[in-house]
Amino acid sequence: MEKTIDTMRANFNSVRTGRANPSMLDKIEVEYYGTPVSLKSIAQISTPDASSLLVQPYDKSSLKAIEKAIVSSDLGLTPNNDGEVIRMSIPQLTSERRKELSKMVAKLAEEGKVALRNIRRDALKAYEKLEKEKKLSEDNVKDLSSDLQKLTDEYMKKLENIFKQKEKELLKV
């Protein structure tokens, strides 16, 4: 469940909020010598100021491929290639784009909740299997199930708080 929360945080961080953040480019894959690799493994990503990103590739020959990957991503950023580095300015979000991103974040949060529910379901099945094999008593299964439900509720609240925080960040003008 903790991994699910970490994954959700990473997914939320890759959603643009109007401020430059190197993790915005985490999901970008670049075709590098015929193999897709993550952008951060072939370039250094930094934020010189709050509204721009700077991508410095370790290998200058990969500049065109990086530029192509950024353009084809769904981030809506326009890279400026000067032959050495790629600069991108982060435009202010329009209210329409904010609502769009808010819906996307809500969808990601729902996927996280589904993942938590699946973990709970798998654990309950494991408990029932152990009960059938007479390794756990019915009372133990009930106790474990209620503890599992409390744990699931706790993680659902964590996920909901992370979601609300990201949504507030997005809708802040």
N, C-alpha and C positions, 0 to 999 in steps of 0.2 A: 504494500500500500504506500509505503514511503517512496518507492521508486516511481509509482504513478504520480504522486505529488511533485516529485522532482521533474518528471517528464512534462507535466502540465506547466510548471514554472518555465521550463526551457521553451515550450511552445508559445507561451504568452510573451516571453522576452523577444521572440523573433517577430512579433507583431509590432508594426511601426506606430509610434505615438506622437510624432512631431519633433521629438528630440533625437539626436544622433546617438546610436548605441551599436557598438561592434557586433553584438549578438543578433542584430537584424539580418546579418548576412550569413548566419550559421547554417541555414538550410540550402544555401546556394551550392550547387555541384558544378564543377568546371570540367569540360572535356580536355584532359591533359594527356597528350601522347596517346590518344585513343581510349583512355580509361577515365571514367568519371571519378573525380576526387573532390573532397570538400574544399571550399575556397580558403578556409583558415589553415589548411595543411600546406598550401602552396604560396600563401601570401600573408603579410602582416597587416592587420586591420586596426586603424586607430581613429580617434576622433579629435582633430585639431581644435574644434570648437563645438558648441551645442547644436549647430545646424549643418555640419558637414562630416563626411567620412573620407578617410584616406586609405587606399589599398596599395600596399607596396609588395609586388610579387618578388619572391626570392630569385626567380628566373625571368628576366625581361622578355624572353620569347613567348611567355604565356599571357602577356598583356591583352592581346586580341581575344584569346579564348575566355579570359576573365570578363572582359568587357561584354562579349556576346552572352555569357551566362547571366550577367547582371541585367542586361536588357531583356532577356527572355524570361526572367523571374517575374513573379506577380507583385513585386514591391513598388513598382511605379517610379523607380529612380532612373535618372539619366546620367550615365558615367561620362566623365571628361578624361580622355586619355592624352597625356602629354609626352608619351614615349618613355617615361620613367615610372610614373605612378598614375593611379586612377583616382580622381577626385569626384565626389558626389555631394551635391548640396541637397539637404532634406527640405522639401517644400512644406509650408504649413498645410495641415490637413483641412480640407473643406468639411463642412458639417455633414454633407452627403457621404464622404469617404469615412468620416468618424462613425456614422451609423452602420455603414457596411462592415467596418472593422469590428465594431461592437457585436454585430451578429456573428462574425467569424469567431470571436473570442467566446461567445455564448455556446457556439457549436463545439469548440474545443473543450469547454468546461463540461458539456454534456457527455462528450466522449470519455473524459476522465471519470465521470460518475459511473458510466457504463463499465469502465475497466474495474473500478472499485467493487461494483456489484458482482462482476464476474469472479473476482478474487474471493468474495464472500461465498458465492455459490459453490466454487470449487472446494473451499474449506468445509462447507456443510456436507458436501458429497463425501469428502474424506472422513468426516466424523461418522456419517451413516455407515460407510464401508467398515470402519473399525468396530462400530456397534454390531454389525452383522457377523463379523468375525469373532465376536465376544471379547474383544480387547478393551472395549469401553462399555460401561453400564449406561442405561437409558438416562439416569440422573446426570452422569458426567457429560453426556452429549448435550442435554438441556442446558447445563451450566456453561459449557464451552460455547454453545450456540448463542446464549444471551451475552456472554463476554464478547464474542465475535461481532454481534450486532452493535454493541456499545462502541467497539473499536471502529467499525464501519461508519457509524454515525459521527464519530469524532473526526475521521478523515474526510467525510463529506462536508463537515463544517469548515475544515481547513481549506478544502478545495473551493468552497463557496466564498470564503473570505478572500482568497487569492483572486478569484474571478471578479468580485466586487471592486477590489483594489485596482485591477487592470481596467475595468470598465470606467471607473471614476477617472483614472489617468487618461483614458481615451476621450471621454466626453468633456473634459476640462478644456475650456477655451482660453 
